[in-house]
Amino acid sequence: FRCVKAIALFSRIVRNVFRPPKVLKSGIRRDSTGIIFVWFLLTDFRLVVLLLYETASALGCYAITNSIIHGTPKFNVVISPFWYCVCLVEMVRILSTLPNVFKAITMRSQQLAHTLILGVFFWYLFGLVAFVFFPLAMTAKQPESCSSLAGCFVVALEWGLRTGDVGEAMVDVVQSDPRRYLQFGYTVIYFLLISTILLNVIFGIIVDAFGELRDSQDELKKKMLNECFICQVERQVFEDPKINTSFVHHVKKQHNIWHYIAFIIAISLKPKTELTGTEQYVVEELKNNRTDWFPAQRSLELVSKSGEEEEAEKDRSGETDA
């Protein structure tokens, strides 16, 4: 209902332009609705993003125009055609599947955080083992990289994530060294725990969340195409040959969403003293964010059908009695 409220406030602003300022009983000036309208729009995230796109496009256009006029490109940090790249972010909104990628991460953020904490714990243990038993095996390939516990932790984290095998950051211990078998077990356990299990668990959490979002989005689209938004009656009910109507006619004529929006705007702008009993009831319901006034599971077409069926049933029963 943000759009409805914005339209209602905008209508009040236009109406107040042709009226002198007036102080209401509550002590609020009538022209204060303009301030409320501006604040309402500035707190809208979509509007702020569009203003950012417009600013970036203006800076990029000015930079190109200025370079054409002067013949030589004179760009800086502020005046630069690279600002056009900011508008590419809009592709995330245009392509409906891209926002789900980010939602899949934030949707299961708690599970991902717990898994990452477990991963940090494992990386610390592997860095500790490397620092205690074979620090020279890492420092020989990267001098002074494992001279401290923090350095070994960074090596285990960096090389393990980049290559999937921490053994790439180490030189092989000679065969006669008893730590040779320890190094072999170290690299194998790291590969199994970190590269195979932990990372796949993280990817699995993200993929499952993405699949759940995709299924919910498909279900929502199916519901929008096959169910009336106002009365929640399914399409197949209106496709019944006994009903002299169709689902498309119902959602466009009988329960048109825009008709309801127009009604909400009309009663929002109407003075309280001129409201009817039904309109007053709807206003109170809107203030309490309730939709009980919607005709849930009710429609005139369905009522007429049930009435006809009752009359037909009475006629059949009368014939039987006769």
N, C-alpha and C positions, 0 to 999 in steps of 0.2 A: 504493500500500500504506500510505498515511498513516492511513486509517481503520482498517485492520486493526491497525496498531501501536497506535493510540489505544485500541481496544477491548481489546487484549491487556494494555496497561498499566492500564486501568481495572479489568479483572478482577483483576489482581494487587493493586490497592489495596483492592478489596472483600474479597479473601481475607486481606490482611494486617491488616484491621481486627479480625478475630477471632483473630489470632495475636499473641503477644508479640513485641516487637522482637528480632531475632536477627542476629548478626554472621556474615556468610558467610566462607568461606575467603579471599576476595579482600580482606576488610577493609571491605566495603561493607555498611551496614545494610540489612536487608530492607525497612524502611519508607522507604528513599530513592527507591523507585519512584514515590511520590506526588509528590516534587519533580520527577522526570523527566517525569511525566505533565503537571503544571502547565506546565512549561517547553515541553513539546511542543505544548500547546494554545495558549499565548500566542504562539508563533512561527507559528501558522497564520493566514494573512492573512484568510481568510474569517471566522474566529471574531472577529478584531479588528474587522472591518467590522461584523459583527452587534452586537457590544458598543457600537460607536459609534452605531448606529441606536437601540439600546435607551436609551442615555444621552440622545440628542437627543429621543426621544419622551417620556422621563420629564420632561425640562426643559420641553418644550412643554405637556405635560399639567398639570404643577404650575403653570405660569403661568396657564393658562386656569382651573383650579380655584381658584386664589388670587384671580383677578379676579372670579369668580362669588360667592365667599364674602364678599369685602369690598365688592362692588357697583361698584367702580371699577377699571379696569385699571391695574395697577402693574407695568409691564414695565421691564426694563433689559437690559443686554447679555447677562447670563447667563440670567435668567429671562424667557423670551420665547417666544411661540408660533411665531416664525419658525424655531425649531429644527426644526420639522416638515419644512421644506424640504430638510433634509439627507437625509431618507428618500427623496426623489425620485431620488437617485443610484442607487437600487436598480433603477430602470427600465432602466439601462444593462445590468444583468445579466439582467433578465427578457426583454427583447427581444434575441433572439440575434444580430441583425444589427448592433446598435449597438457591441458590443465590437470588431467587425471594422473599424469606422471608425477607432478608435484604433490597432488593430494595423496597419492599412494605413500609418499614418504612421510608427510605430516599426519596422515591418518593413523599410522602405526608408530608414531614417534616414540611412545613409551617402550614398546617392545624393541625397537631399534636401539634406543639408548641403553637398555639393559644388556643387549647383545654386544654393543660396542664396549661397555664397561667390562664385560667378561673377556672380550678380545684384548683390551688394554692389560688386564691382569695376566693373560697368557703371554703377551709380548714382554711384559716385565719379567716373568719367570724365565723365558728364553734368553733375554738379555742378561739376567743374573747368572744363568748356567754358563753362557759364553764368557762372561767376565771372570768367573771363578776358575774354569777348567781350561779354556783355550783362547785367551785374549789375543795371543800372538798370531793365531790362525787368521784373525780378522785384520789385525793391524799390519800384517805382512802385505795384504792386498790393498788396504786403505790405511796408510800410516796414521797413527794416533787416533784412529776412529773408535777404538775400543779400549782406550786408556783409562776410562772411567765407567762406572755402572750406567750413567746416563748416556754415554756414547754407545755402549753395547745395546742399550734399549733402542736408540735411534736407528742403529744399523739393522737390528732385527725387524723393526717396524718398516723402515724404508725399503730394504732389499726384499723383505718378505712380500710386501704389497706390490712392488714394481715387477718382480720376476716370478713370484710365487714360490721361490725356493731360496731360503736363507743361505744355502750352501754356495750360491753364486758369489757371496761376499767373503767367502773363506777360501784359504788354500788348504790343500789336502795335507793332513798330518802323515808323516812317514810311517811305513808299515810296521817298523819296530816299536813305534810309540804305542803304549797301551791305550792312549786316548783316541786312537784311530777308530775303534769300535764305538766309543762314546760319541765321537763326531758323527759317525754314520747314523746311530740311533737318534741323535739330536736333529739332524736334517730330515730324517724320515718322519719323526713325530711332529715336527713343525709343519711339514707338508700335509700330513693327515689332519691335524687339529685346525690349523689356520687356513691353509689354501683350499683344502677340500671341504671341511665341515663348517667352520665359522663363516667364511665368505659366502658359501652356498646357503647357509641359514639366513644371512642378511638379504641375499638376493631373493630367496624364497618368500620372505616376509613382504618385500616390495611387490613381487609378482602376484602374490595372493591378494594383496590390497588393491592392486590395479585391476585384477580380474573381478573382484567384488564391486569396484566402482563401475566397471564396464557393464556388469550384469544389472546393477541398480539403474544405470542410465538407460539401458535397453528396456527394462521394465517400466521406467517412467515414460519413455517414448510410446511404448505400447499402450500404457494407460491413458495418455493424452489423446491418442488416436482412436481409442475404443471405449472411452468412458466420458460421460458428461462431467465437466468440472463443477457445475452448480449442483446437480442432483445426484451425482455418482451412480447413475444408471448406465449399464453397459450397452454397447451398440446392438448386440443381438436381440435385446428386448424391443428396440424400436424397429428392427428389421422384420418383426413378426408381421406376416401378411394380414392379420386381423386388425392391425393398427394402421389407420390411414395416414401415415407419415413416414419419415425416414430419420436416421440419426443425424444426417447432415442438415436437414431442415430443422430439426430440434435444436441443435447447438447454434444455428444461425438466427433462428426466429424466436423460438420459445425461451431458451436459456442462453442468450448471447452474453458473453462475458463483458463486452463493452457496454451493453445496456446497464448492467449492474454497476460498472464503474461510473457511468454517467449519473446513475441514481445516487451513488454515494457522494459524488461531488456536489450534486444539486442539493441534497439535504445538509451537506456540510456548510454550504454558502447561505442556506436559507435561515432567516432569523428564527429564534426559538419560539417566538410568539405565533409564528405562522405555521408551525409544524403540526401535522395531524397526529393522531394517536399512534398509527402505524409507523410514521416517520420518526416520532419521538422514541419509539421502542427500538428501531434500527439504530438510531444515534447512540442510545445507551449501550446497545450490544457492541457497536464499533469501539466505543470508549473502553469497554472491558475486554477487547480483542476476542470476542466470541462470534461464532458463525451459526448460532442456533436459528437465526432468521432465514437461513438458506433452506430451500425446499428439498431436504435430503430424502432421496428415494421417492420423490413425488413429482408428478408432472400432469398437466391437464390432459395430455394424450392418454396417459395411463389411467387417469380417473374416468375419462369417457369410455375407455375400453372396459374397465371393471363394471361401470354402470350398464353398458350394453350387455355384458355377460350376465349380470344379475337379472336384467329384464328377460333375456332369453331363457334363463333358468326358471324364472317365474312362469313364463309362457309354457315351457315344457311340463312343469309341475301342474299347471292348470289343465292342460290337455290330458295329463295322466289321471287327474281326479275326475275329469269329465268322462 
